[in-house]
Amino acid sequence: MSAAPRPAPPAPAPLGHALVLAKAPVPGRVKTRLAVDVGDVAAAEVAAAALVDTIVACTAAFGSRHCHLALDGDLADGLLPDRLTALVTGWRITPQHGDGLDARLAHAHASTPGPLVQVGMDTPQATPELLRGAARGLARHDAVLGPADDGGWWVLALRDGTAAAALRGVPMSTPHTHNDTRVALTAAGLDVGTTTRLRDVDTVADAEEVAALVPDSAFGRAWARITGAAA
């Protein structure tokens, strides 16, 4: 008599949810600092490609059913509309709400089930492993913050998204946003851990460095096309 087949091992428990806060990649509305040097259309191409890489990484890390996009604008109005729309199939997409980035962040976090890992669209080099690492940090901390080279932060993981209310009033896009955010979260009673430092893409120098790290990404290929056309 043959032995009964062994039951399949249980699927690993999900680590939580991914939240992407992004703008539709419309020329003239995204990557405005970069656009000064490369033009509005090229800057939007970079933004669209970075968003592609971010969506792919989040889906790989958490699965589409656990991914959320808080969007400023409409993907149909920007570049790569068909590709981006296809990539967010299965995602929950909601409009951003609030005056100022601090308020939009707080609202998006509070509207997303926890635990959650939130990123923007400025770090196309963020891998699924880095995102899952931030989520795993929530086993030891109430929050995990990833510093960015420019003084900001690129990822915020929270056990409970309502804790992002502490972000209201924190100045964003400054050389001390990371430190101010950490202080605000700590003042709200959260134990804050730290994860990997990354470089945001805001300038030509940023784009060149990040593209060199991930040349085969959508972002790396877009940057190569842009700089090749400019050469």
Number of C-alpha atoms within 10 A of each C-alpha: 3 4 5 6 6 6 6 6 6 6 6 6 6 13 21 22 25 31 28 23 22 20 24 23 29 23 20 14 16 22 25 17 15 22 21 12 12 17 15 20 18 21 30 26 25 29 30 28 25 26 27 22 23 25 25 19 22 27 22 15 24 21 17 20 14 21 26 27 24 24 18 16 16 13 19 14 12 21 20 19 16 11 12 20 13 9 16 19 12 14 19 15 15 14 15 20 16 12 8 12 19 19 20 20 22 20 21 25 28 16 15 23 18 18 22 26 32 27 22 21 22 22 23 30 24 22 17 17 13 17 25 21 18 27 29 17 20 22 12 11 17 20 29 26 25 20 23 19 14 18 17 22 26 24 26 26 35 27 21 16 23 17 18 24 18 21 23 18 14 19 16 18 13 12 15 14 19 24 15 19 24 24 16 19 21 15 11 14 11 19 15 20 18 17 19 15 14 20 22 23 25 18 17 18 11 16 22 16 13 21 22 13 13 15 16 12 17 21 27 25 15 22 24 17 14 16 13 9 8 8 6
